[in-house]
């Protein structure tokens, strides 16, 4: 399975290529079918992003299909994050009156909805889309509330999954995911001045020993929250780049951590999850490199954003 993943050498090569050259590289290695099919109608960064999404969807669906029932059940809960992400993207798109084609590259149709289903949903009025969301979203019109309710429902289910797992690697990883969710939510609320009592409704109990969530929650502003983070086990994350792009750095930290966790002692289901996580990292890295090329980032900047 590892032979079907990009490695450090691939990323080094991609960083030296233009957008058209990256497309050709993907076409020659692993992403052949997706590039060939989509290049009829798309080109440039859009072609790359759609090919990455299509390939990730294909691979994960195949893994779910061939995994044993227990692993499949766990995977399906983990992969609900894509359903949530897609629904949030549709709602944001409707709120900004964007065309479906403009948000297409943000959709990864893993789960109960394929791309055609998502397009049909997008044609509905926003009020009708909200009716298809969990009942907790009823009577909520603010995007902030709807997104947080969707996130909370997902992370709550993921958190409850921990008690059913035997593999410590997986329980540790889920605890880390919950930790980072709480941190991101609090930092976002501090940055935008959201009241503490509104944010606290969407935090998950995690019994984390890595950071004192109540201290972070009750810090008076964003800078104070960063000070709390500096005193936690996540202190190495905090630098001048983190302040501006904390969500990117926290997401990167989660993905980077799963590589270390699952390479320690792979068990049966761990092998499956390790491959899923590695494929997610690969897609994220390629997307990051391609987008960075458009923004004329220097190699040094890109290096900080990709996971090796």
Buried (B, 14 or more C-beta within 10 A) or exposed (E): EEEEEBEEEBBEBBBEBEBEEBBEBBBEEBBEEBBEEBBEEBEEBBBBBBBBBBBBBEBBBEBBEEBEEEBBEBBBBBBBBBBBBBBBBBBBBBEEEBEBEEBBBBBBBBBEBBBEEBBEBBEBEBEEBBEEBBEEBEEBEEEBBBBBBBBBBBBBEBBEBBEEBEBEBBBBBBBBBBBBBBBBBBBBBBBEEBEEEEBBEBBBEBEBEBBEBEBBBBBEEBEBBBBBBEEBEBEEBBEEBBBEEBEBBBBBBBBEBBBEBBEEEBBEBBEBBBBBBBBBBBBBBBBBBBBBBEEEBEEEEBBEBBBE
